[in-house]
Amino acid sequence: MGNLREVPVGGTVKVVRIHGEGAVKRRIMDMGITRGVEISVRKVAPLGDPIEITVRGYELSLRKADAESIEVE
């Protein structure tokens, strides 16, 4: 499909892969965003940053740059 930033509000997707490396990738994975997990997009700020999502039963806000590194289907 593409990356998490492209998912419309209300959409639910599954994580395929997390791009990037080092501390950024580790931080995303530490938030519970790992391959195979489902993510629901709840809200997007007026200027597109941040994006509010639900993952593993809790709410989380992600920056646009982080959302672009999460490949989903």
N, C-alpha and C positions, 0 to 999 in steps of 0.2 A: 504494500500500500504506500509506504513512505515513512515519514517521521512523525513523532508525536505532535509536533507543532501544527501539522496539517489536518489533524483530527478536529471535526466540528464539535461545538459544545453539545453535550448529551451523548456523544459517541463513546463506544466501548471498544477497546482494541487489545490485542495480545502482543507482548514484547517479543520481538524476534532476535534483536541484537542491540548491544550498546556499543557505539563507536567511541573513539577517543582512547586516551591512555592515562596511566598514572593516577594522580590524585583526583582528577575530575571523574573518571570512570569509577574509581573506588567509592567516592562520595555518593554517586548515584546509586550504586549497588548497596551501600550502607543504608540508604533510605528505603530499601525493600524493593527496588525496581530491578528485577532480574529476569532472565530469559524465561518466557512462558507465563509470566504473571499478567493478569488482566488489569487494565487501567481505564478508568472512566474520566472523561473530561467534564468538569463541573462548570467552570467559568473561565473566561479570558478577560483580562483587564482591557480597558478601552484602547490602549496603545499596543496591546498584544503581549505585554510583559508585566507581571508574571502570568502563568497559566496555573489554575487551581485544578488538581486532579484528586481522585480517590484511588488508593492502591492498598491492597491487603486490609481493607476496612477502616483506613484512616485518611484524613485529608492532608494534602501536601501542596505546596506552591513551588513551581519550578520556573527558572528563568528561561527565556526563549532559546538562548544558546544551548542550555542543557537539554531542552525538549527536542531540539534539532538533532542531537546526537543519539536519540533513542529511536531505533528502527522498529516499526510496528506493522501488524497486518490485521 
